[in-house]
Amino acid sequence: MYKKLVSLSLLASLFATPVMAEESGWVLGPAFKDGWEADFTLALTANYTDPDISGVDGDSGLGLQVSLNCPWFQPPSGVIRQQFNLNQFDNDGIKLTTFEINPRYYVEMSPSVRLGLGPGFGYMWTDADVGDAENMWTLQLGGDVEYRQGALFLGAGARYMWTQDKRIGLTEDGADNWLVQLKAGVNF
């Protein structure tokens, strides 16, 4: 009986969600509606990563970001942008490469400046000169400020990343870390 009730509730919510979303101003699946534009951006990033790994200091690195307007959800105001980040860190015998999916909800501060906040998830590949190096899943929380004027894109952001507690180097605490980055690129 309980399983049937849960199943019926889930089914009812699937049909009610689009109606409630449209009434609240949210658009579900804007990519499948007329007038949606992806507004792709490609940017190079320069970052500083400070991992919470014993004996490993923070250092600078390079990365790449591709972003677009969210094809799945459009809020009543502001915009959600899907950001895909690839970052590298290499210091004190530890190499980290992260792939992150970081959706951000942006509000306009002026016609060219936006401020965004949001969560993220990803995967980290690791390599250590000494000890073990286990790859791990990640969760992020961060914020960005962006300047967009025609094809010009400039931005800055910061995020904190939590990782699984797996062996990296000589520790079993994972590789939680702070990242601060500057971004420059092209809007398409």
Summary of the structure (lengths in Angstrom):
residues: 188
radius of gyration: 19.7
end to end distance: 53.3
largest distance: 58.5
contacts: 576
relative contact order: 0.18
helix: 14%
strand: 59%
